């Protein structure tokens, strides 16, 4: 649930049979933690049997890949009939792309149980998270989330990850559509990730010689594959998210972050709408 104090991320709690807090189940992001909820006064409903704790089902695509699938290595290794326990992010339901991702990994959502109130669990295994933003990450995380291995680069295949069809309040770049018309003329494949299934996004990116676009969660799709080509991210804020650098370093692909001049239009944080001041400065990085 939302935290009562905005300095916390959100609120939930877990306790052992003595009532002592189980600190390892708190969510961490850098120095910030989830707010701890005390033992409830009402009698919790029992969840019988042995469960595997998956974590938080984030409703945001990028956060889900980095922080919601942080225990994917354990989910893939678990027995196919073992119940998997999730916390919903602010009680939000699964989205279509959640189901598509689980299907790609052969994980049946029928196994999922969602904690919507106080529960008493007979037995709960809590796997070590493979990624803890922003600086803790383990090889098991990168190995477990990889779906495509060893695809060779296709010479001349260039993909631009577009934001031009996003909703007006979703961090659009004013002027990007005009930029894309020039890129398309020079052989770039303009991809609008939100119009494709996750599997289709992987297909469009896998083996590309060059992948570029304005900074955004669509670049996290690269976690699903080896990246034989070069990636170029045009930052929407300064500095760009450090996650993209970590992913490139751990997966071993070449990546450059550019800082084009953008004028503020509206919104805040990741939802900021900006205007591209000098499209030619972007084209100079991409078109010979």
C-alpha positions in Angstrom: 0.0 0.0 0.0 1.2 3.6 -0.3 3.4 4.6 2.6 2.1 7.1 5.1 5.4 9.0 4.9 6.5 10.0 1.3 10.2 9.4 2.2 9.4 5.7 2.1 8.7 3.8 -1.1 5.6 1.9 -0.1 4.4 -0.1 2.9 4.2 -3.8 3.9 5.5 -6.0 6.7 6.5 -9.6 7.4 6.9 -11.2 10.8 8.0 -14.6 12.0 6.0 -16.9 14.3 7.2 -14.9 17.4 6.1 -11.6 15.9 9.6 -10.4 15.2 10.1 -8.4 12.0 11.7 -10.2 9.0 14.0 -7.5 7.7 15.1 -9.5 4.7 11.6 -9.1 3.1 11.8 -5.3 3.1 12.2 -3.8 -0.3 15.4 -1.7 -0.9 16.3 0.8 -3.5 19.6 2.4 -2.7 19.2 4.0 0.8 15.4 3.9 0.6 13.4 1.1 2.1 9.8 0.1 2.2 7.9 1.3 5.3 7.4 -1.5 7.8 3.8 -2.4 8.7 3.3 -3.8 12.3 1.6 -7.0 13.1 -2.1 -6.5 12.2 -4.8 -6.7 14.9 -7.1 -8.8 12.8 -6.6 -12.6 12.5 -4.8 -13.3 9.2 -6.1 -15.8 6.7 -3.9 -18.9 6.4 -2.0 -19.9 3.3 -1.3 -23.6 3.8 1.8 -25.3 2.5 5.2 -24.2 1.2 5.4 -21.0 -0.9 8.2 -19.2 -2.8 8.4 -15.4 -2.4 8.8 -13.6 -5.8 8.7 -10.0 -4.6 6.7 -7.1 -5.9 4.8 -7.2 -9.2 5.7 -3.7 -10.4 3.3 -2.2 -12.8 6.0 -0.2 -14.7 7.8 -2.2 -17.4 11.4 -1.1 -16.6 11.0 -1.4 -12.8 9.4 -4.8 -13.3 12.4 -6.2 -15.3 14.9 -4.8 -12.9 13.2 -5.0 -9.5 10.1 -7.3 -10.0 12.0 -10.1 -11.7 15.0 -9.9 -9.4 14.2 -13.4 -8.1 13.6 -14.9 -11.6 16.6 -17.2 -11.2 14.7 -19.0 -8.4 11.3 -18.9 -10.1 12.8 -20.7 -13.1 14.4 -23.4 -11.0 11.3 -24.0 -8.8 9.1 -27.1 -9.2 6.3 -26.4 -11.7 3.6 -27.0 -9.1 5.1 -24.8 -6.3 2.9 -21.8 -5.4 4.5 -18.4 -6.0 3.7 -15.5 -3.7 3.6 -11.9 -5.0 2.8 -8.5 -3.5 1.0 -6.2 -5.9 2.4 -2.8 -6.4 -0.3 -0.5 -4.8 -2.8 -3.4 -5.5 -2.6 -2.9 -9.3 -3.5 -5.9 -11.4 -1.3 -7.8 -13.8 -1.0 -6.2 -17.2 -0.9 -8.0 -20.6 2.8 -7.7 -20.9 3.3 -9.3 -17.5 1.6 -12.4 -18.8 3.7 -12.3 -22.0 6.9 -12.2 -20.1 5.9 -15.1 -17.8 4.9 -17.1 -20.9 8.3 -16.5 -22.4 9.9 -18.1 -19.3 7.4 -20.9 -19.1 6.0 -19.7 -15.7 2.3 -20.3 -15.3 0.5 -17.4 -13.6 -2.1 -19.9 -12.3 0.6 -20.7 -9.6 0.6 -17.1 -8.4 -1.0 -16.0 -5.1 -1.3 -12.3 -4.3 -1.2 -11.0 -0.8 -4.1 -8.5 -0.5 -4.3 -8.4 3.3 -3.0 -10.2 6.4 -1.9 -13.8 5.7 -0.4 -16.5 7.9 1.9 -18.6 5.7 3.0 -22.1 6.8 6.3 -21.9 5.1 7.9 -19.2 2.9 11.2 -19.4 1.1 12.7 -16.0 0.3 15.4 -16.3 -2.4 18.2 -13.8 -2.5 17.4 -10.9 -5.0 19.7 -10.9 -8.0 19.4 -7.2 -8.5 19.0 -4.5 -5.9 18.9 -1.0 -7.4 21.0 0.8 -8.1 24.3 -0.9 -7.5 23.9 -4.5 -6.4 23.5 -7.2 -9.1 24.5 -10.8 -9.5 25.3 -13.0 -12.5 22.4 -15.2 -11.7 20.0 -12.4 -12.5 21.5 -11.7 -15.9 21.7 -15.4 -16.8 18.1 -16.1 -15.7 16.6 -13.3 -17.7 18.4 -14.0 -21.0 16.1 -15.6 -23.5 18.2 -15.3 -26.7 21.8 -16.3 -26.9 24.5 -15.9 -29.6 22.4 -14.3 -32.4 25.0 -12.9 -34.9 24.7 -9.3 -35.9 22.8 -8.5 -39.1 24.9 -6.0 -41.0 23.1 -2.8 -41.8 20.1 -3.5 -39.5 19.4 -0.4 -37.5 16.6 0.1 -35.0 15.3 3.3 -33.5 13.2 2.8 -30.3 10.6 5.5 -30.7 8.6 7.5 -28.0 6.6 9.4 -30.6 3.4 7.5 -30.2 3.3 7.5 -26.4 0.5 9.4 -24.6 1.1 13.1 -24.2 2.0 12.8 -20.5 4.4 9.8 -21.0 7.7 11.7 -21.6 7.3 12.4 -25.3 10.0 14.3 -27.3 8.4 17.0 -29.4 10.0 16.9 -32.8 10.9 13.2 -32.6 8.5 12.2 -35.4 10.3 14.6 -37.8 13.6 13.1 -36.8 12.3 9.6 -37.4 11.2 10.4 -41.0 14.8 11.3 -41.8 16.1 8.1 -40.1 13.6 5.9 -41.9 14.8 7.4 -45.2 18.3 6.3 -44.2 17.3 2.7 -43.5 16.4 2.8 -39.8 13.6 0.6 -38.6 11.3 2.8 -36.4 10.0 0.6 -33.6 7.1 1.7 -31.3 7.5 -0.8 -28.4 4.1 -0.1 -26.8 2.4 -1.3 -30.0 4.2 -4.7 -30.0 4.1 -7.8 -27.8 7.3 -8.4 -25.7 8.2 -11.3 -28.1 7.8 -9.0 -31.1 10.0 -6.4 -29.5 12.7 -9.0 -28.9 12.5 -10.1 -32.5 12.9 -6.6 -33.8 16.0 -5.9 -31.6 17.7 -9.3 -31.7 20.8 -9.2 -33.8 20.6 -5.5 -34.8 23.8 -3.8 -35.7 22.7 -0.5 -34.1 20.0 0.3 -31.6 19.3 3.9 -30.7 16.6 6.1 -29.2 15.7 8.5 -26.4 16.3 7.2 -22.9 13.4 5.0 -21.6 12.3 1.6 -20.3 12.3 0.1 -23.8 16.1 -0.3 -23.6 15.6 -2.7 -20.7 14.3 -5.2 -23.2 18.0 -5.8 -24.1 18.2 -7.8 -20.9 16.4 -10.6 -22.7 19.1 -11.1 -25.3 22.8 -11.0 -26.2 23.5 -7.7 -27.9 26.1 -8.1 -30.7 25.8 -4.6 -32.1 26.1 -1.0 -30.7 23.6 0.8 -28.5 23.2 4.6 -28.5 21.0 6.3 -25.9 20.0 9.9 -26.1 19.4 11.0 -22.5 16.2 12.8 -21.5 17.7 14.0 -18.2 21.2 14.6 -16.8 22.6 12.3 -15.8 21.0 9.4 -17.6 19.9 6.4 -15.5 23.0 4.5 -14.3 21.0 1.2 -14.9 21.7 1.4 -18.6 25.5 1.6 -18.0 25.3 -1.4 -15.6 23.4 -3.5 -18.1 25.8 -2.7 -20.9 28.8 -3.4 -18.7 27.5 -6.7 -17.4 26.3 -8.0 -20.7 29.4 -6.8 -22.5 28.0 -4.7 -25.4 29.2 -1.3 -26.7 27.1 1.6 -25.6 27.3 5.4 -25.9 25.1 7.9 -24.0 24.5 11.3 -25.8 23.1 14.5 -24.2 21.1 16.4 -26.8 19.8 19.8 -26.0 16.2 19.6 -24.8 13.8 22.3 -23.8 11.3 21.7 -21.0 7.6 21.6 -22.1 5.7 20.0 -19.3 5.5 17.2 -16.7 8.1 16.0 -14.2 10.7 13.2 -13.7 10.2 10.3 -16.1 7.0 11.9 -17.5 8.7 15.1 -18.5 7.8 16.2 -22.1 10.7 17.9 -23.8 11.3 19.6 -27.2 14.4 18.6 -29.2 16.2 21.8 -30.0 18.7 20.6 -32.6 17.6 17.4 -34.5 20.8 17.7 -36.6 22.9 17.0 -33.6 21.2 13.6 -33.2 21.3 12.8 -36.9 25.0 13.5 -36.9 25.5 10.6 -34.5 23.3 8.2 -36.6 23.5 9.1 -40.3 26.7 9.1 -42.3 
